[in-house]
Structures are given as C-alpha cells and as structure tokens.
C-alpha cells in the first residue's frame, strides 16, 4: 500500500529533525524531484535537495527548527516553519509539496533569514 501525503511529510519532518538527510532522500523523495526556491531558482533530483539543505545550513548550521503547521489536502502539503541559531533567525518559512505514489515529486521553498536589523535574505 502506498503511503499517503501526510505520512510521507511526517516522515520527512522526522528525518530532518534527526538530521538524517540521506534517510529522508531514500524514503521520501522521488529521484527526479523538482524544487523551486524563491530567489534561487530550480534544482532537481536528490542532489538538488542536498544543495537546498546546504544553503539553509549555511544560515542556521545545526540551529533549532520549529514546525508550526502542516496542512494536507490530497497530494498537496504545505508546511509553515521557523528556525533559529546564535546569529540568524529564519522566519516565515513556507514549503509546499506534491506527493505522488508515496514520494515527494515537487517542493517549493520560501523563507526569510535575518541576521541583522534590516538585513534579510530571501531563499
């Protein structure tokens, strides 16, 4: 039986909370996933997911994430999140997902990272 959207996304979040990117890729992402990120453009496949994770890590390192709300309707999911590290705060994080046949096939990524007053960057 194929996993539903909520089950896939909850697994994705659990892997990320554990710092297990490779397990997340294996279990939850389609090999040909498409990622769209505001200000960064398009990435594809597992290497694209790794690249997006590296970009976020450049802001937060191993900072704490807070998953605030997960909405699911059919094959579409939307996650609202935030994160904080010593010098950087990410606010207004929103990722959207399309899940088909038990795998994430598309993801959009938007967040604002600020490390100084008025010094926000969009990704």
C-alpha positions as CSV (number, residue, x, y, z in Angstrom):
1,X,0.0,0.0,0.0
2,X,1.3,3.4,-0.9
3,X,1.8,5.9,1.9
4,X,-0.4,9.0,1.9
5,X,0.7,12.6,1.7
6,X,0.6,13.2,5.5
7,X,2.5,10.0,6.3
8,X,5.3,11.0,3.8
9,X,5.5,14.5,5.1
10,X,5.6,13.5,8.7
11,X,8.3,11.0,7.9
12,X,10.2,13.9,6.1
13,X,10.0,16.1,9.2
14,X,11.1,13.3,11.5
15,X,14.1,12.6,9.4
16,X,15.0,16.3,9.2
17,X,14.6,16.7,13.0
18,X,17.0,13.8,13.4
19,X,19.5,15.3,10.9
20,X,19.1,12.3,8.6
21,X,19.1,13.9,5.1
22,X,20.1,10.7,3.3
23,X,17.4,8.6,5.0
24,X,14.9,11.3,4.1
25,X,16.0,11.2,0.5
26,X,15.8,7.4,0.3
27,X,12.5,7.1,2.0
28,X,10.6,10.2,0.9
29,X,11.9,11.9,-2.2
30,X,11.4,10.8,-5.8
31,X,14.8,10.6,-7.6
32,X,13.5,13.2,-10.1
33,X,12.0,15.6,-7.6
34,X,11.8,19.3,-8.8
35,X,12.5,22.1,-6.2
36,X,11.6,25.7,-6.8
37,X,13.1,28.2,-4.4
38,X,12.3,31.9,-4.4
39,X,15.5,33.8,-5.4
40,X,17.5,30.6,-6.0
41,X,15.6,29.1,-9.0
42,X,15.2,25.4,-9.8
43,X,17.0,22.3,-8.5
44,X,16.3,18.7,-9.5
45,X,16.8,15.3,-8.0
46,X,18.5,14.2,-4.8
47,X,21.5,16.4,-5.5
48,X,19.1,19.4,-5.7
49,X,17.7,18.5,-2.3
50,X,21.2,18.3,-0.9
51,X,22.0,21.7,-2.4
52,X,19.0,23.3,-0.9
53,X,19.7,21.7,2.5
54,X,23.3,23.1,2.3
55,X,22.0,26.6,1.6
56,X,19.7,26.5,4.6
57,X,22.5,25.1,6.7
58,X,24.7,28.0,5.7
59,X,22.2,30.2,7.5
60,X,21.3,28.1,10.5
61,X,24.0,25.4,10.9
62,X,22.6,23.0,13.3
63,X,20.1,25.5,14.6
64,X,16.7,24.6,16.0
65,X,13.7,24.3,13.7
66,X,10.1,24.7,14.7
67,X,7.5,23.1,12.5
68,X,4.5,25.2,13.2
69,X,1.7,23.9,11.0
70,X,1.3,21.1,8.4
71,X,-1.7,21.3,6.0
72,X,-2.6,18.4,3.7
73,X,-5.2,18.1,1.0
74,X,-5.0,15.2,-1.4
75,X,-1.5,15.1,-2.9
76,X,-0.6,18.6,-1.7
77,X,1.0,19.6,1.5
78,X,2.1,22.9,3.0
79,X,4.4,23.4,5.9
80,X,4.9,26.6,7.9
81,X,8.1,26.6,9.9
82,X,10.8,28.8,11.5
83,X,14.4,28.3,12.7
84,X,16.9,30.0,15.0
85,X,20.6,29.8,15.5
86,X,23.0,32.0,17.5
87,X,23.2,34.8,15.0
88,X,20.4,34.1,12.5
89,X,16.7,33.7,12.6
90,X,14.6,32.3,9.9
91,X,11.0,33.4,10.0
92,X,8.1,33.0,7.6
93,X,9.3,29.7,6.3
94,X,6.8,28.0,4.0
95,X,7.4,24.9,2.0
96,X,4.8,23.3,-0.3
97,X,4.9,19.7,-1.5
98,X,3.4,17.5,-4.1
99,X,3.4,13.8,-3.1
100,X,2.6,11.0,-5.6
101,X,2.9,7.3,-5.2
102,X,4.4,7.7,-1.7
103,X,7.2,10.1,-2.7
104,X,7.7,13.9,-2.8
105,X,7.8,14.8,-6.5
106,X,7.8,18.6,-6.2
107,X,8.7,21.1,-3.5
108,X,8.6,24.9,-3.3
109,X,10.7,26.7,-0.7
110,X,10.4,30.2,0.7
111,X,11.8,31.7,3.8
112,X,13.3,35.0,5.1
113,X,16.6,34.7,7.0
114,X,17.7,37.8,9.0
115,X,21.0,38.1,10.9
116,X,21.0,41.9,11.4
117,X,18.4,44.6,11.6
118,X,17.1,45.2,8.0
119,X,19.5,42.5,6.7
120,X,17.0,40.0,5.4
121,X,17.8,37.5,2.6
122,X,15.2,35.5,0.7
123,X,15.7,31.9,-0.4
